[in-house]
Amino acid sequence: MTLSYKIEDILSLNNFNLVHLETVESTMTEIKKYIGSKNICMIADEQTSGVGRRGNEWISPKGNIYISFLIKYNLSIQNHFLFSAFTANSITEFLNRYINENINIKWPNDITINGKKIAGIMTEIVQKNKIQYIIIGAGINIFTSPKITDYQTCSLKDFNVNLRYENALIDLIYSYFTEYEMIINKNYNQILNKFKDSMIQLGSKITIQLPNGDIRKVLLKNLNFDGSLLVDEGGKDKDIFSARIISDIN
């Protein structure tokens, strides 16, 4: 499909080049071919091998948004979570333009509406010629959502039938660069606090699964600046850097 010139205008104003492709295996891998002197926004009409967190397949038919950003990366490695955070914030702001529902962030990178997943985010750090870049990818269900056995999903059309793909894409990119300004202006605490305001499990007892398969029941006390969770397990504070939240228990 042909994209609106408005998209290129927004990107150009923020010093990004647009790459629009009809079909790719994954925008996260394809965009690496464009590493260079310019920041890149890649939009694909569909993905044939979309990838979610932990290598899970992200089902990617036409009609939904598949987008990745390639950005020169000048923050410390400890602060890279801020890119995931402001991207999640931009998606929640975008969705709020269309619906009045319970829109939340499920740590670390899922966006849900009334508990059903509508979007996911991925980030990857790459280096070329001693220059660091960060790639941020997002998939957002606009017109359809996959049927998955172990968690519920939804699309924006489930809540708002009066949708046009082009308008939704413009609104998303506008929201993205509104939030991106906080990175440029170094409003890092504002980014993190906004993310925490949308975290559905903050302050609750939750069940998490660690990478080794261990299941733990903990109290989610806070989100650290580096994106790790501060939890209370058996009266002791611990930082959790990698885990999957598998249920709320209160």
N, C-alpha and C positions, 0 to 999 in steps of 0.2 A: 504494500500500500504506500501511497505518497504521504509524507509527513508535512504538517503545516510549516510555513516559513517562520511562524511565531516561535517554534521550538529552536530553530537555528538562531534566531535573534536573542532569545534568553541565554542560550549557551555562549554565543559570541560576546555578549556583555560581561560574562563571567570568565572569559578566556578559555573556553572549551570548544573543541571541534566536534562536530556530529559525525558519527558513522552509523548509517542505517542499513541493515541487512534483512532480507526476507527470511532466510533460514540459516541458522548456525547450530552446531552441536551444543555449544554453551557460550554465552557472552563472556563468562568469566575466563575462559581459555582463549577465545577468539581475540579479545581485546589486547592480549599480551603482544600480538603482532604489531601493535601501534605504539609501543613504548618509544618515546622520543622527546622532543622538545615541547610538545603541546599536551595539555590535559585533554582527555577524550571522554565523550559520552557515547556509548554504543547502545543502540536499540535494535532488537530483533523482533520480527513479527511472530516467529515461533522458534523453539529450540527442540532439537531431536534427541539431545542427551543432556538435558538440564540437570544440574547437580545441586542438591541441598546440603545441609549440615551433615557431617560424618559420612559423606559420600552417598547419601540417599538420593534416589532419583527425584527430580522435580519435574512433574508432568507439565508439558508446556505447549498446549495447542494454540492456534491463532485466536486472537480476541482478548488475550490477557497482556499484561505489561511485563516485558523481560528487558532489563536495563542494567548496564554496568558503567561505572565511572573509573577512569584511570587518572590518578592525581599524584603529582610530585609530593613526596612525603617528607615534611620537615619537622615533624614532632618526634619526640623520643619514643622508643619502642614501648615504654610503659604507658604511653598515652594513646596508643593506636585505637583503643576501645572507643574513644570519642567519635571516631568516624562511624562506627556502627551505631552509636547512640544518636548522633544527629540525623543519620539516615532513618532510623526508627522513628524519631520525632517527626521527621518530614512526612513519613507515610501516615502517621496518626493525624497530623494536621490536614493532609490531603483527604483522608477519609471523612474527617469532620466537616468538610465542605459539602459532602453529599448525604450524610446520614446523621441521625441522632440516636446512636446506640452505644452500648458499652464497648468502647475500643480500648484495648489494653496491649501492653507489651509483655510477652512471656520470655523471660531471660533464657538465653542471651540474645536471641535474634528472630523471634516469631512475633507477628502481630495477629491479634485475635479480635473477633467481634462476637460478643456474647459467648465467649469460650471456644469459638470455632476459628481455626487458622485461616487467615485470608492472605497473608504475605510472609515471606521469609527473606532474610538478609544473610549475605556471606561477605567476608573480607579476607584478603590475602595480601601479604607484603612481598614485593619482588624487588630485585636490584639489578641494575644494568649500568655498566661503566661507572661503578661506585656511587650511583645515584639511586636513592630509594624511592619506590612508588608504592602506593596502596591502591588496590582494586576493591571496589565496593559493588556488589551485585545485589539486585532485588528482583524478586518475582512476585507479582501482585495479581490475584484472581479478580478479574473485572467481569467477564461474562460467564465463565465456567469455573468449576472447582473439581479437583479429583476426588474420587471415592476411595478412601483409605481406611483399612480395617482398624488400625490402632489409634486413630484420632479423627475428630470431626473437622471438616473444612467448609468454607463458604466462599461466595463471590460477592462483589459489590452489587451485582444485579439482583441478588436475593433480597436486597433491602431498598433498591432504587432502580426501577425499571426504565426510567428515562435517562439512558446513558448513551453518550457517543464516545467512542474510543479516543478520537483525536482530542476532544475537550478534556477527557480524563488525563491523558498523557501530558497535555500542556499544564494542567493544574498540578500534577505531580511534580513536574520539573520546576515549576514556579515555587512550590512548597520546599523542594529540595534546596534551591539556592537561597531561599529566605533563611533556612536553618544553617546552610553553609556559611553564611555571613558571620555566624557565631564562632566558627573556626577561624575565619580570617581576623576577626576582632579579638580573638583569644578569650572569649566568654565561656571558658571551659566549665566552670561550676554551674553556670546557667544551663548548659547542655545536659550535664549529668543530673541536675535536679529535675529538669523537665522529663528526662527518661524515667527517673524514679517515681515521679508523680503518676506515670502510666503503668508502672509495674503492678500487676494484679496480685502477686503473692507477697509483696513486701509487708513485713510485720506478722506473717502467718506461719503456722507450722506446715511444713511441706515434706514430701518424700522425694528424695533425689537418688539417681543411679550414677555411681562413679564410673569412670572409664574401665575399671577392672571388673565391673559387674556388681559390686557391692551396693546394697540398698540401705539408705540411711534416712531416718526421720529427724528433722532438724527444725529449729526456729530461724526463719530468714530475718535477720536483724537489719541489714543494710547492704548497699551496693558500694564497693570500693571504687576509687578513682580509676583503677586499672581494669575495671569491669568484673573483677572477681566478687563472689558473694561473701559477706560476713555472716556466719551462721553460729548458732548456739547448739552444740550437741552435748547433751548430758551435763550442762552447766559450764562447758568450756567453749570459748570463742575460737572459731577456725575460719580460715579463708579457703574458699572453694573456687579453683580456677577453671575446672572443666568438669561438667556433670550434665545430666539431663533431669529436669524437673518432671517427674512422672505423675504426680498428683498433689492436690491440696488435701489436707486432712483436718481442716477446721474452717 
